[in-house]
Amino acid sequence: MSTSNESWRDLTVANADDVSAFYQHVLGWEKEAVNMDGYNDYIMKDAAGNVMGGICRRQGANAQVPEGWITYFTVSDFDDALHRAKQRGANTMGKVRQHGNAQFVYVTDPSGACFALYGESS
C-alpha cells in the first residue's frame, strides 16, 4: 500500500501576475518566475526561501485545471494509487503528465474536490 503526504500546492488562476503580487503583499512571499514557453508561472517562497507552492496561469497545459488551490499528494506507487482512486469513484482530469522521473494527474474525488496524485510508476 502506498502512503501519501502533501508535497506541493498550486494555485491556478487567470491572472498569475496580479494574484502572485497579492500573496507577496499579504503573506510576504517572494516569487520566482518560471518560463512556460511564452509566459511566466511563479514559484512562491517565504522569507526564509522555503517553497510554499506555485501560482500558475490557467492556460496552456493548465487550461483545463480548475481555478483555486490544488494540493499534490505524493504516493509511493503512482499506478496503484490511481487505480485505487478510480475504483472508489474518482475521475481524472486530463491525461497523466510527466515531471522528471515522476508522473502526476489531476483527480476529482467522489465529492468533486480536486487534488493531484504525484509519484513514480510501479
N, C-alpha and C positions, 0 to 999 in steps of 0.2 A: 504494500500500500504506500502511496506517495504521501509525503507530508507537505504542507503548504504554509507559506508565510507571506505577508505583504512585503513586496520588494521594490515597488515603484508605483507612482501615481502620475497620471497625465490629466491635464485639463484641456479639452478640445473645444475651441471657440471659433467664431467667425473672425474676430479681430485680435490676434495674439499680441500685437504691439500694445494696444490700449490695456488689455487685461493683464499683461505682464507688468506694465507700469503701475497698475492698481496694486498688485501684490508687492511690488518694490516699495511703494509708499506705505501700505498698511502694515506689512509684516517685516519690512526691512530686508527683503530678499534681493539678491543681485541676479542679473540674468546674463547668460552666456548664449550667444546666437549660434544656431546650428543651421547651416545651409541645407535647404531641402530642394535643391535644383530649381532655383529661381525665386525663392522666398525663404524667410527665416522662421523657424520654430525656436523655442528657448528652453534651456536647462536652467532651472531656478535653484539658487544656492542661498543658504543662510549666511549670517555674518562670519561664521567660522569656516565657510567654504563647504559645508555639508550639502550634498544634493538633496533637495526637498521634492523634486519632481520635474515635470515638463509642462510647458504650455504650448499647445500645438494648434495650428490653423486647421479648420475643418475644410480642407481641400486636398487635392492630390490623393495620396494613399489614404488619407483620413477623411475623405469626402463622405463616407457612409457611417462614420463613427458618430454616435450621438453627442450633442453638446453636454458638457458637465465633466466632473471629476470621475476618472476611471482608475480603479485600483488594479494593479497587476499582481497576481498571486503566483509565486514560484513553486513549481511542483517538481518532484524528483523524476517522475516518468510522465512526460507530456502526453504521449499517446494514450496511456492508461487513464489519466485524469480526464482527458477529453472524451474518451469512450464512456467512462462512468458518468460524466456530466450529461451526455446525450441520453444515456439510459434513464436518467432521473428527470428528463423533460427539458433540459437546456437546449437552446438553439444557438448556432454560431452566426456571427455577423461577418460576412465576407469570408475570404479564404485564409488559411493558415499562412503566416508570414515568417520569414527567416530573420534572425538578428544574431549575426555571428554564428556560433555553433548551436544556438538555441532557436526555438520556434515560439510564436505566440499567436493567439487568436482571440478576438472579442467574442464574448459569450453573454447571453441573457439567461438568467436563472428562471425557474418556473413562475416567479412573481413579476418578471420583466426587468429586474435590476441587471445592470450591465457591469461586467468586470472582464479582465483578460487573464487567460491561463498563459503561463510562460515557463518554458523549461526545455530540456533536451529530450529527444525522442528515444524510445527504447530500442 
